[in-house]
């Protein structure tokens, strides 16, 4: 049934005039997910097997990705919730959106056994984990720090603290909850709670 859905999807894409290269890329990404769903561990996924499952040649894969690490990172990006557009009204508002995005990723990892297992397997493969941090984690962190600096420039945050420290104060609690606190709640307003707590501080009110 899954193969039929995949073939039907490809036929629809071609009928709509989707470029062949884009359709091939989609087939490759889908093939990796299909193999993972069938219980094949990351370490056993070869380019040959992925190409055979996708119905493409190995050269087609290597034209798009230098190796398995790059391909797997793109697959994980596809499996995670999509990146939302930032409203751009205020830096703090955009920070709230970014925190909500992190919360949704945490919810997805908890609810998807496949996504959870892929991330666990990635952590045991140093080269792949490094690629993930270079391509996904690093840019996300840089974007957060840029938002912090925007908030400082706009007078929304104090200007006498290091931007990376302020980023850690805001992002750290969400990371702790999503990555290391599987038994902790991920309330829908958690991002707003964190921002409010950081801005108001933890000292008792006078």
GURO-605601 format. One line per field, with one value per atom (N, C-alpha, C, CB): residue number from 0; residue in three letters; atom name; z, y, x. Coordinates in steps of 0.001 Angstrom, whole numbers. Glycine has a CB too. Layout:
BEGIN
seba = [NUM ...]
balum = [ALA ...]
zafi = [CA ...]
pz = [Z ...]
py = [Y ...]
px = [X ...]
//
This chain:
BEGIN
seba = [0 0 0 0 1 1 1 1 2 2 2 2 3 3 3 3 4 4 4 4 5 5 5 5 6 6 6 6 7 7 7 7 8 8 8 8 9 9 9 9 10 10 10 10 11 11 11 11 12 12 12 12 13 13 13 13 14 14 14 14 15 15 15 15 16 16 16 16 17 17 17 17 18 18 18 18 19 19 19 19 20 20 20 20 21 21 21 21 22 22 22 22 23 23 23 23 24 24 24 24 25 25 25 25 26 26 26 26 27 27 27 27 28 28 28 28 29 29 29 29 30 30 30 30 31 31 31 31 32 32 32 32 33 33 33 33 34 34 34 34 35 35 35 35 36 36 36 36 37 37 37 37 38 38 38 38 39 39 39 39 40 40 40 40 41 41 41 41 42 42 42 42 43 43 43 43 44 44 44 44 45 45 45 45 46 46 46 46 47 47 47 47 48 48 48 48 49 49 49 49 50 50 50 50 51 51 51 51 52 52 52 52 53 53 53 53 54 54 54 54 55 55 55 55 56 56 56 56 57 57 57 57 58 58 58 58 59 59 59 59 60 60 60 60 61 61 61 61 62 62 62 62 63 63 63 63 64 64 64 64 65 65 65 65 66 66 66 66 67 67 67 67 68 68 68 68 69 69 69 69 70 70 70 70 71 71 71 71 72 72 72 72 73 73 73 73 74 74 74 74 75 75 75 75 76 76 76 76 77 77 77 77 78 78 78 78 79 79 79 79 80 80 80 80 81 81 81 81 82 82 82 82 83 83 83 83 84 84 84 84 85 85 85 85 86 86 86 86 87 87 87 87 88 88 88 88 89 89 89 89 90 90 90 90 91 91 91 91 92 92 92 92 93 93 93 93 94 94 94 94 95 95 95 95 96 96 96 96 97 97 97 97 98 98 98 98 99 99 99 99 100 100 100 100 101 101 101 101 102 102 102 102 103 103 103 103 104 104 104 104 105 105 105 105 106 106 106 106 107 107 107 107 108 108 108 108 109 109 109 109 110 110 110 110 111 111 111 111 112 112 112 112 113 113 113 113 114 114 114 114 115 115 115 115 116 116 116 116 117 117 117 117 118 118 118 118 119 119 119 119 120 120 120 120 121 121 121 121 122 122 122 122 123 123 123 123 124 124 124 124 125 125 125 125 126 126 126 126 127 127 127 127 128 128 128 128 129 129 129 129 130 130 130 130 131 131 131 131 132 132 132 132 133 133 133 133 134 134 134 134 135 135 135 135 136 136 136 136 137 137 137 137 138 138 138 138 139 139 139 139 140 140 140 140 141 141 141 141 142 142 142 142 143 143 143 143 144 144 144 144 145 145 145 145 146 146 146 146 147 147 147 147 148 148 148 148 149 149 149 149 150 150 150 150 151 151 151 151 152 152 152 152 153 153 153 153 154 154 154 154 155 155 155 155 156 156 156 156 157 157 157 157 158 158 158 158 159 159 159 159 160 160 160 160 161 161 161 161 162 162 162 162 163 163 163 163 164 164 164 164 165 165 165 165 166 166 166 166 167 167 167 167 168 168 168 168 169 169 169 169 170 170 170 170 171 171 171 171 172 172 172 172 173 173 173 173 174 174 174 174 175 175 175 175 176 176 176 176 177 177 177 177 178 178 178 178 179 179 179 179 180 180 180 180 181 181 181 181 182 182 182 182 183 183 183 183 184 184 184 184 185 185 185 185 186 186 186 186 187 187 187 187 188 188 188 188 189 189 189 189 190 190 190 190 191 191 191 191 192 192 192 192 193 193 193 193 194 194 194 194 195 195 195 195 196 196 196 196 197 197 197 197 198 198 198 198 199 199 199 199 200 200 200 200 201 201 201 201 202 202 202 202 203 203 203 203 204 204 204 204 205 205 205 205]
balum = [UNK UNK UNK UNK UNK UNK UNK UNK UNK UNK UNK UNK UNK UNK UNK UNK UNK UNK UNK UNK UNK UNK UNK UNK UNK UNK UNK UNK UNK UNK UNK UNK UNK UNK UNK UNK UNK UNK UNK UNK UNK UNK UNK UNK UNK UNK UNK UNK UNK UNK UNK UNK UNK UNK UNK UNK UNK UNK UNK UNK UNK UNK UNK UNK UNK UNK UNK UNK UNK UNK UNK UNK UNK UNK UNK UNK UNK UNK UNK UNK UNK UNK UNK UNK UNK UNK UNK UNK UNK UNK UNK UNK UNK UNK UNK UNK UNK UNK UNK UNK UNK UNK UNK UNK UNK UNK UNK UNK UNK UNK UNK UNK UNK UNK UNK UNK UNK UNK UNK UNK UNK UNK UNK UNK UNK UNK UNK UNK UNK UNK UNK UNK UNK UNK UNK UNK UNK UNK UNK UNK UNK UNK UNK UNK UNK UNK UNK UNK UNK UNK UNK UNK UNK UNK UNK UNK UNK UNK UNK UNK UNK UNK UNK UNK UNK UNK UNK UNK UNK UNK UNK UNK UNK UNK UNK UNK UNK UNK UNK UNK UNK UNK UNK UNK UNK UNK UNK UNK UNK UNK UNK UNK UNK UNK UNK UNK UNK UNK UNK UNK UNK UNK UNK UNK UNK UNK UNK UNK UNK UNK UNK UNK UNK UNK UNK UNK UNK UNK UNK UNK UNK UNK UNK UNK UNK UNK UNK UNK UNK UNK UNK UNK UNK UNK UNK UNK UNK UNK UNK UNK UNK UNK UNK UNK UNK UNK UNK UNK UNK UNK UNK UNK UNK UNK UNK UNK UNK UNK UNK UNK UNK UNK UNK UNK UNK UNK UNK UNK UNK UNK UNK UNK UNK UNK UNK UNK UNK UNK UNK UNK UNK UNK UNK UNK UNK UNK UNK UNK UNK UNK UNK UNK UNK UNK UNK UNK UNK UNK UNK UNK UNK UNK UNK UNK UNK UNK UNK UNK UNK UNK UNK UNK UNK UNK UNK UNK UNK UNK UNK UNK UNK UNK UNK UNK UNK UNK UNK UNK UNK UNK UNK UNK UNK UNK UNK UNK UNK UNK UNK UNK UNK UNK UNK UNK UNK UNK UNK UNK UNK UNK UNK UNK UNK UNK UNK UNK UNK UNK UNK UNK UNK UNK UNK UNK UNK UNK UNK UNK UNK UNK UNK UNK UNK UNK UNK UNK UNK UNK UNK UNK UNK UNK UNK UNK UNK UNK UNK UNK UNK UNK UNK UNK UNK UNK UNK UNK UNK UNK UNK UNK UNK UNK UNK UNK UNK UNK UNK UNK UNK UNK UNK UNK UNK UNK UNK UNK UNK UNK UNK UNK UNK UNK UNK UNK UNK UNK UNK UNK UNK UNK UNK UNK UNK UNK UNK UNK UNK UNK UNK UNK UNK UNK UNK UNK UNK UNK UNK UNK UNK UNK UNK UNK UNK UNK UNK UNK UNK UNK UNK UNK UNK UNK UNK UNK UNK UNK UNK UNK UNK UNK UNK UNK UNK UNK UNK UNK UNK UNK UNK UNK UNK UNK UNK UNK UNK UNK UNK UNK UNK UNK UNK UNK UNK UNK UNK UNK UNK UNK UNK UNK UNK UNK UNK UNK UNK UNK UNK UNK UNK UNK UNK UNK UNK UNK UNK UNK UNK UNK UNK UNK UNK UNK UNK UNK UNK UNK UNK UNK UNK UNK UNK UNK UNK UNK UNK UNK UNK UNK UNK UNK UNK UNK UNK UNK UNK UNK UNK UNK UNK UNK UNK UNK UNK UNK UNK UNK UNK UNK UNK UNK UNK UNK UNK UNK UNK UNK UNK UNK UNK UNK UNK UNK UNK UNK UNK UNK UNK UNK UNK UNK UNK UNK UNK UNK UNK UNK UNK UNK UNK UNK UNK UNK UNK UNK UNK UNK UNK UNK UNK UNK UNK UNK UNK UNK UNK UNK UNK UNK UNK UNK UNK UNK UNK UNK UNK UNK UNK UNK UNK UNK UNK UNK UNK UNK UNK UNK UNK UNK UNK UNK UNK UNK UNK UNK UNK UNK UNK UNK UNK UNK UNK UNK UNK UNK UNK UNK UNK UNK UNK UNK UNK UNK UNK UNK UNK UNK UNK UNK UNK UNK UNK UNK UNK UNK UNK UNK UNK UNK UNK UNK UNK UNK UNK UNK UNK UNK UNK UNK UNK UNK UNK UNK UNK UNK UNK UNK UNK UNK UNK UNK UNK UNK UNK UNK UNK UNK UNK UNK UNK UNK UNK UNK UNK UNK UNK UNK UNK UNK UNK UNK UNK UNK UNK UNK UNK UNK UNK UNK UNK UNK UNK UNK UNK UNK UNK UNK UNK UNK UNK UNK UNK UNK UNK UNK UNK UNK UNK UNK UNK UNK UNK UNK UNK UNK UNK UNK UNK UNK UNK UNK UNK UNK UNK UNK UNK UNK UNK UNK UNK UNK UNK UNK UNK UNK UNK UNK UNK UNK UNK UNK UNK UNK UNK UNK UNK UNK UNK UNK UNK UNK UNK UNK UNK UNK UNK UNK UNK UNK UNK UNK UNK UNK UNK UNK UNK UNK UNK UNK UNK UNK UNK UNK UNK UNK UNK UNK UNK UNK UNK UNK UNK UNK UNK UNK UNK UNK UNK UNK UNK UNK UNK UNK UNK UNK]
zafi = [N CA C CB N CA C CB N CA C CB N CA C CB N CA C CB N CA C CB N CA C CB N CA C CB N CA C CB N CA C CB N CA C CB N CA C CB N CA C CB N CA C CB N CA C CB N CA C CB N CA C CB N CA C CB N CA C CB N CA C CB N CA C CB N CA C CB N CA C CB N CA C CB N CA C CB N CA C CB N CA C CB N CA C CB N CA C CB N CA C CB N CA C CB N CA C CB N CA C CB N CA C CB N CA C CB N CA C CB N CA C CB N CA C CB N CA C CB N CA C CB N CA C CB N CA C CB N CA C CB N CA C CB N CA C CB N CA C CB N CA C CB N CA C CB N CA C CB N CA C CB N CA C CB N CA C CB N CA C CB N CA C CB N CA C CB N CA C CB N CA C CB N CA C CB N CA C CB N CA C CB N CA C CB N CA C CB N CA C CB N CA C CB N CA C CB N CA C CB N CA C CB N CA C CB N CA C CB N CA C CB N CA C CB N CA C CB N CA C CB N CA C CB N CA C CB N CA C CB N CA C CB N CA C CB N CA C CB N CA C CB N CA C CB N CA C CB N CA C CB N CA C CB N CA C CB N CA C CB N CA C CB N CA C CB N CA C CB N CA C CB N CA C CB N CA C CB N CA C CB N CA C CB N CA C CB N CA C CB N CA C CB N CA C CB N CA C CB N CA C CB N CA C CB N CA C CB N CA C CB N CA C CB N CA C CB N CA C CB N CA C CB N CA C CB N CA C CB N CA C CB N CA C CB N CA C CB N CA C CB N CA C CB N CA C CB N CA C CB N CA C CB N CA C CB N CA C CB N CA C CB N CA C CB N CA C CB N CA C CB N CA C CB N CA C CB N CA C CB N CA C CB N CA C CB N CA C CB N CA C CB N CA C CB N CA C CB N CA C CB N CA C CB N CA C CB N CA C CB N CA C CB N CA C CB N CA C CB N CA C CB N CA C CB N CA C CB N CA C CB N CA C CB N CA C CB N CA C CB N CA C CB N CA C CB N CA C CB N CA C CB N CA C CB N CA C CB N CA C CB N CA C CB N CA C CB N CA C CB N CA C CB N CA C CB N CA C CB N CA C CB N CA C CB N CA C CB N CA C CB N CA C CB N CA C CB N CA C CB N CA C CB N CA C CB N CA C CB N CA C CB N CA C CB N CA C CB N CA C CB N CA C CB N CA C CB N CA C CB N CA C CB N CA C CB N CA C CB N CA C CB N CA C CB N CA C CB N CA C CB N CA C CB N CA C CB N CA C CB N CA C CB N CA C CB N CA C CB N CA C CB N CA C CB N CA C CB N CA C CB N CA C CB N CA C CB N CA C CB N CA C CB N CA C CB N CA C CB N CA C CB N CA C CB N CA C CB N CA C CB N CA C CB N CA C CB N CA C CB]
pz = [0 0 0 1231 828 883 -463 1975 -1124 -2438 -3443 -2936 -3350 -4264 -4053 -4088 -2769 -2484 -3032 -971 -2869 -3331 -4843 -2877 -5549 -7010 -7489 -7589 -6817 -7194 -7027 -6352 -5918 -5672 -6740 -4322 -7177 -8216 -9530 -8414 -9875 -11119 -11099 -11346 -9958 -9833 -10009 -8480 -9413 -9517 -10969 -8674 -11712 -13100 -13936 -13679 -13645 -14398 -14181 -14011 -12984 -12691 -13229 -11197 -13856 -14447 -13484 -14999 -12384 -11439 -12104 -10150 -11967 -12614 -12216 -12262 -13173 -12917 -11764 -14175 -11693 -10642 -9264 -10868 -9162 -7884 -7510 -7942 -8488 -8232 -7776 -9490 -8373 -7984 -6555 -8944 -6205 -4839 -3837 -4707 -4186 -3308 -3134 -3863 -4231 -4176 -3290 -5576 -3323 -2510 -1027 -2924 -689 703 1212 858 383 770 948 -277 122 211 1542 -942 2000 3292 4418 3550 4400 5429 5383 5254 4182 4029 4640 2539 4369 4911 6435 4294 6958 8410 9036 8770 8372 8875 8874 8030 7962 7891 8924 6484 9714 10777 10416 11233 9256 8864 9638 7314 10418 11165 10241 12194 10721 9909 9436 10699 10319 9975 8848 11171 8589 7541 6235 8024 6218 5018 4081 5382 3007 2020 892 1463 184 -967 -2008 -1581 -2169 -3138 -2790 -3198 -1512 -1099 -1224 345 -873 -984 -2446 -369 -3323 -4749 -5315 -5521 -4912 -5410 -4955 -4927 -3694 -3157 -3830 -1641 -4127 -4747 -6248 -4492 -6835 -8273 -9068 -8682 -8495 -9184 -9161 -8524 -9899 -9875 -8739 -11212 -8334 -7265 -7643 -6949 -8926 -9370 -9108 -10855 -9197 -8934 -7494 -9226 -6567 -5158 -4941 -4262 -5527 -5305 -5979 -5815 -6958 -7548 -6580 -8852 -5610 -4671 -3291 -4543 -2883 -1560 -1680 -592 -913 -975 -337 -288 594 1248 2069 2128 2796 3568 4666 4169 5263 6369 5929 6932 4794 4271 3957 3016 3373 3022 4271 2217 5283 6504 7224 7443 7186 7819 7121 7785 5787 5050 5331 3545 5507 5853 7209 5857 8176 9504 9441 10485 8638 8477 7929 7553 7008 6439 7481 5253 8413 9398 10512 9983 10764 11829 11368 12275 12317 11932 11078 13182 10096 9207 9949 8076 9401 9985 9677 9447 10697 10435 10007 11671 9343 9009 10255 7844 10468 11618 11277 12032 12179 11897 11619 13052 12353 12135 12755 10694 13555 14201 15306 14764 16120 17185 17357 18526 17859 18056 19115 18453 20188 21230 20711 22445 19859 19246 18394 18412 17635 16815 17687 15876 18828 19756 20289 20917 20552 21025 19966 21384 18699 17608 17524 16262 17693 17639 18800 17659 19980 21117 20895 22401 20291 19987 18973 19452 18028 17053 17759 15997 18729 19500 20289 20448 20852 21622 20719 22295 19516 18579 18162 17341 18001 17689 18834 17404 20071 21229 21276 22497 20986 20955 19874 20717 18700 17590 17955 16334 18629 19012 20031 19575 20898 21888 21267 22986 20273 19703 18535 19244 17944 16790 17205 15609 17289 17634 16590 17767 15319 14248 14392 12886 14587 14721 15941 14820 17044 18266 18016 19430 17371 17126 16197 16544 15195 14265 15006 13113 15874 16617 17556 17409 18224 19110 18317 19831 17146 16314 15825 15119 15510 15046 16123 14641 17374 18467 18630 19761 18198 18323 17107 18514 16163 14970 14902 13672 15439 15590 14313 16082 13182 11938 11542 10803 11701 11361 12331 11361 13618 14634 14399 16063 14004 13689 12475 13431 11473 10278 10631 9208 11511 11956 12670 12881 13518 14233 13280 15343 12302 11348 10465 10478 9966 8992 9626 8092 10823 11394 12725 11592 13690 15018 14973 16005 14291 14231 13643 13428 12457 11886 12770 10520 13434 14319 15488 14831 16050 17159 16703 17754 15518 14988 14774 13672 14283 14059 15372 13333 16430 17741 18272 18736 18131 18616 17828 18502 16532 15729 16250 14243 16620 17173 18495 17357 19329 20599 20338 21403 19374 19058 18503 18044 17730 17249 18413 16287 19386 20545 21360 21422 21457 22180 21448 22323 20130 19331 19399 17878 19539 19589 20997 19053 21953 23328 24048 23342 23498 24127 25169 23067 25075 26032 26460 25430 27632 28144 27261 29612 27270 26364 27069 25630 28327 29068 29321 30396 28605 28734 27376 29310 27407 26184 25498 26486 24180 23435 23531 21972 23524 23624 24992 23354 26040 27378 27433 28454 26873 26881 26057 26340 24967 24164 24975 22892 25713 26542 27618 27189 28200 29245 28699 29864 27440 26836 26223 25777 25550 24841 25761 23669 26734 27621 28264 28688 28872 29509 28534 30167 27297 26324 25884 25104 25695 25337 26439 25049 27677 28811 28845 30127 28603 28628 27454 28605 26271 25075 24898 23857 25291 25054 26258 24640 27461 28647 29668 29300 29336 30299 29691 30846 29275 28585 29473 28103 30792 31686 32076 32939 31509 31836 30801 31921 31231 30320 29323 31114 28141 27104 26783 25810 27718 27566 26342 28815 25748 24529 24747 23993 25964 26227 26919 27080 26793 27485 27040 27237 25742 25258 25895 23755 25977 26597 28084 26389 28742 30159 30370 30709 29489 29620 29410 28610 28363 28090 29257 26788 29782 30905 32134 31238 32425 33594 33470 33794 32261 32060 32179 30684 31589 31628 33038 30680 33791 35136 36176 35516 35882 36841 37854 37547 38684 39666 41091 39628 41270 42617 43024 42674 44331 44778 44529 46268 44243 43992 45293 43380 45133 46316 46964 45962]
py = [-1210 0 1262 5 1225 2396 2636 2237 1523 1668 2257 324 1831 2360 3849 1628 4268 5705 6489 5954 5916 6617 6756 5889 5658 5703 6665 4305 6648 7553 8994 7279 9254 10614 11070 10707 10155 10521 10816 9397 9955 10177 11524 9067 11884 13165 14320 13270 14168 15228 15453 14888 14363 14514 15112 13168 14717 15267 16762 14574 17219 18644 19411 18858 18708 19390 19612 20688 18841 19012 18604 18186 19382 19041 17648 20069 16927 15558 15501 14955 16463 16440 16586 17542 17426 17612 16354 18823 15708 14467 13377 14015 13314 12321 12564 12354 13840 14169 13744 15678 14001 13603 12091 14098 11358 9899 9372 9315 10024 9594 9815 10350 10994 11276 10309 12728 10065 9128 7718 9124 7351 6010 5802 5769 6812 6699 6533 7939 7343 7239 5864 8345 5374 4052 2965 3742 3014 2007 2111 2161 3326 3506 2971 4991 3218 2704 1176 3243 574 -883 -1448 -1316 -565 -1026 -1122 -2327 -609 -638 449 -437 111 1135 2021 478 3216 4160 3556 5435 2825 2262 1253 1622 708 -303 268 -1412 1566 2196 2567 3452 1836 2132 2968 827 3675 4455 3536 5251 2340 1389 1005 133 726 302 1445 -218 2637 3804 4051 5066 3973 4197 3158 4163 1920 849 1065 -526 1457 1691 2892 1906 3917 5134 4973 6296 3940 3757 4709 3928 5067 5960 5330 7377 5930 5468 6128 5750 5504 6082 7474 5170 7661 8957 10067 8907 9734 10717 11203 10121 10297 10678 11527 9429 11097 11806 13178 10970 13391 14729 15714 14690 15206 16076 16117 15622 15014 14935 14329 14103 14874 14365 12982 15336 12673 11374 11145 11257 10029 9670 10673 8307 11256 12186 13371 12682 13975 15100 14684 15668 13510 13012 12788 11711 12162 11866 13141 10998 14156 15433 16044 16418 15971 16496 15679 16507 14376 13536 13938 12051 14164 14575 15926 14627 16836 18141 17999 19026 17037 16786 16213 15832 15420 14749 15679 13578 16716 17656 18636 18422 19283 20300 21383 20928 21925 22938 24217 23257 24919 26190 27257 26617 27917 28936 30258 29149 31066 32410 33285 33006 34121 35018 36261 35408 36693 37854 39120 38098 39316 40494 41768 40706 41666 42860 43339 42572 42398 42733 41568 43058 41868 40812 39819 41410 40323 39429 38558 40233 39106 38317 37202 39198 37505 36482 35421 37120 35849 34892 33922 35625 34456 33603 32567 34453 32975 32040 30958 32797 31348 30382 29394 31107 29886 28982 28016 29781 28507 27639 26571 28464 26939 25976 24873 26681 25264 24279 23370 24978 23958 23153 22128 24057 22558 21635 20510 22389 20812 19750 18757 20334 19271 18393 17499 19202 18078 17291 16222 18199 16601 15652 14486 16358 14781 13719 12780 14313 13320 12472 11603 13325 12139 11431 10515 12429 10729 9929 8998 10845 7716 6740 6735 5337 6877 6875 8046 6924 9260 10442 10319 11709 9834 9655 8681 9146 7564 6557 7069 5304 7850 8402 9327 9162 10174 11108 10360 12101 9327 8520 7868 7440 7328 6701 7724 5993 8922 9968 10311 11229 10349 10709 9710 10817 8480 7451 7423 6079 8316 8397 9805 8067 9980 11313 12147 11169 11547 12315 12841 11451 12004 12412 13468 11200 13287 14253 15604 13735 15587 16832 17518 16548 16727 17288 17931 16197 17270 17804 19139 16802 19230 20485 21575 20270 21198 22192 22735 21582 21846 22243 22748 21084 22292 22630 23379 21367 22785 23402 24730 22454 24765 25988 27168 25745 27013 28129 28564 27741 27620 27992 28823 26745 28436 29197 30596 28453 30670 31971 32872 31799 32296 33086 33607 32250 32799 33239 34388 32077 34275 35341 36630 34910 36514 37695 38358 37311 37549 38097 38795 36993 38227 38863 40240 37982 40321 41598 42605 41383 42088 42960 43513 42200 42647 43069 44109 41862 43936 44918 46252 44415 46213 47440 48156 47126 47392 47985 48409 47004 48194 48575 47599 49919 46389 45382 44566 44451 44546 43836 44741 42508 44486 45306 45135 44925 46155 46165 45936 47468 45501 45325 43848 46069 42958 41530 40961 40771 39903 39235 38599 38171 38767 38244 36723 38661 36036 34581 34132 33995 34867 34531 34705 35408 35798 36010 34942 37407 34517 33449 32159 33224 31853 30644 30712 30440 31893 32048 31806 33443 32178 32018 30635 33078 30131 28863 27669 28827 27854 26757 26018 27279 26736 26028 25170 27026 25661 24890 23652 25763 23805 22661 21611 23101 22065 21143 20334 21911 21029 20348 19377 21375 19816 19008 17870 19882 18071 17062 16177 17728 16721 15968 15791 16647 16232 16128 15495 17482 14246 13583 13444 12210 13586 13472 14838 12701 15907 17256 17734 18230 18554 19030 20039 19663 20059 21030 21831 20323 22683 23463 24357 24300 24632 25438 26847 25516 27370 28719 28684 29500 27567 27430 28500 26043 28793 29818 31164 29941 31543 32818 32810 33117 31669 31562 31801 30182 31213 31355 32809 30440 33444 34835 35728 35322 35533 36345 36147 36006 34886 34599 35220 33098 35153 35725 37244 35316 37859 39317 39829 39801 39119 39576 39147 39058 38105 37610 36689 38760 36107 35138 35680 33934 36917 37499 37732 38836 37600 37841 39285 37505 39473 40831 41625 40804 42902 43764 43965 45088]
px = [837 0 873 -947 1966 2825 3489 3880 3938 4557 3585 5067 2300 1298 1102 -24 1066 908 2082 771 3290 4478 4467 5739 4128 4093 3021 3846 1868 782 1226 -478 1950 2426 3385 3090 4271 5236 4518 6274 3531 2792 2101 1766 1518 820 1782 120 2987 3985 4385 5217 4581 4989 3865 5420 2613 1496 1370 204 1732 1648 2850 1529 3763 4904 6041 4478 6079 7174 8481 6931 9560 10823 11287 11894 11856 12290 13286 12911 14221 15229 14601 16249 13570 12890 12120 11944 11503 10777 11739 10012 12924 13923 14384 15123 14592 15009 13944 15289 12688 11589 11557 10250 11781 11773 12891 11900 14048 15187 14899 16466 14380 14051 12983 13573 11968 10908 11455 9790 12419 12991 13700 13962 14423 15112 14099 15999 13046 12017 11360 10960 11096 10466 11342 10202 12635 13543 13623 14943 13624 13646 12364 13833 11240 9964 9949 8799 10689 10767 11749 11182 12358 13242 14704 12797 15092 16505 17247 16672 18279 19024 19844 19940 20143 20912 22230 21184 22892 24193 24139 24794 22954 22809 22258 21908 22001 21460 22608 20616 22732 23767 23175 24388 24047 23597 22975 24767 23547 23014 21573 23901 21332 19990 18983 20016 19432 18547 18193 19214 19199 18965 18004 20289 18190 17320 15877 17828 15702 14363 13703 14426 14504 13974 13757 14911 14351 14222 15093 12796 16255 17187 18576 17207 19493 20870 21643 21548 22757 23574 24068 24766 24373 24873 23858 25221 22578 21527 21597 20140 21899 22027 23272 22074 24388 25650 25670 26812 24804 24718 24083 23920 23311 22592 23230 21162 23842 24453 25844 23574 26791 28156 28270 29109 27389 27435 26185 28671 26177 24994 24684 25169 25731 25501 24648 26835 25012 24242 22806 24914 22653 21321 20482 21426 21048 20292 19862 21125 20714 20356 19148 21550 19129 17975 16716 18266 16872 15729 15172 16125 16057 15603 14914 16777 15453 14823 13407 15660 13227 11906 10945 12018 11465 10627 10180 11362 10961 10634 9548 11896 8859 7873 8520 7226 7806 8388 8743 7426 9714 10133 9085 11528 8537 7515 8131 6652 7365 7811 7718 6968 8725 8717 7895 10168 7012 6161 6954 5228 8070 8898 8361 9070 7298 6737 7654 5334 8140 9087 10040 8353 11237 12224 11759 13573 11165 10670 9530 10207 8694 7636 8198 6739 9260 9901 10570 10930 11129 11724 10674 12403 9486 8393 8031 7156 8047 7757 8839 7648 10090 11185 11098 12539 10741 10575 9415 10350 8347 7215 7622 6027 8468 8968 9759 9847 10582 11342 10410 12322 9367 8412 7732 7354 7363 6714 7652 6229 8928 9884 9953 11279 9919 9938 8716 10029 7549 6319 6403 5098 6941 7056 7970 7585 9082 10009 9383 11296 8544 7883 6799 7285 6114 4969 5346 3936 6526 6949 8085 7394 7773 8808 9913 8204 9530 10520 11481 9831 10946 11789 12693 10929 12137 12937 14083 12052 13780 14815 15903 14196 15515 16504 17464 15808 16931 17780 18714 16923 18203 19048 20178 18206 19862 20892 21911 20251 21451 22367 23390 21585 22959 23857 24991 23082 24768 25806 26732 25163 26507 27342 27945 26514 29173 29776 29788 31176 30132 30218 28844 30806 27822 26458 25946 25521 26239 25797 26466 26118 27741 28457 27839 29952 27465 26831 25491 26633 24745 23460 23649 22752 24648 24900 25377 25937 26188 26693 25576 27793 24710 23702 22400 23400 22060 20760 20887 19940 21575 21652 22399 22335 23542 24337 23581 25576 22971 22199 21030 21672 20374 19275 19780 18552 20923 21495 21909 22703 22515 22928 21722 23697 20615 19402 18840 18344 18925 18443 19284 18455 20586 21472 21231 22959 20978 20644 19371 20474 18388 17147 17399 16108 18267 18618 19220 19608 20108 20753 19739 21895 18772 17695 16892 16771 16607 15828 16590 15477 17897 18726 18695 20194 18888 18895 17553 19241 16461 15122 14730 14099 15616 15307 14396 14684 14221 13363 14123 12776 15460 16292 17443 16824 17970 19082 20315 19417 21163 22311 23640 22361 23601 24852 25177 24777 24508 24795 25186 23574 25995 26415 25208 27492 25118 23970 23872 24061 25018 24978 24479 26360 24843 24344 22832 25025 22333 20883 20176 20539 20800 20222 20131 21051 21186 21186 20110 22558 19905 18893 17488 18980 17264 15942 15744 15728 16768 16646 16899 17613 17782 18165 16999 19041 16039 14915 14112 13990 13918 13153 13939 12799 15250 16070 16053 17499 16118 16112 14821 16289 13710 12414 12258 11282 12666 12412 13404 12439 14666 15696 15968 16965 15824 16228 15113 17385 13926 12835 11615 12484 11744 10638 9399 11078 9586 8434 7869 8824 8443 7987 6983 9176 6044 5002 5572 3843 4954 5312 4055 5892 3650 2430 2514 2167 1367 1342 1886 -70 1790 2300 3659 1307 4378 5664 6651 6257 6706 7629 7362 7537 6098 5740 6071 4250 5879 6228 7721 5829 8532 9986 10401 10716 9888 10246 9839 9583 8633 8165 9040 6715 9395 10223 11607 10347 12189 13523 13474 14090 12463 12374 12097 11287 11287 10924 11932 9559 12714 13691 13054 14368 13883 13415 13369 14289 13805 13765 12310 14574 11999 10621 10210 10472 8939 8452 8463 7023 8775 8841 7510 9412]
//
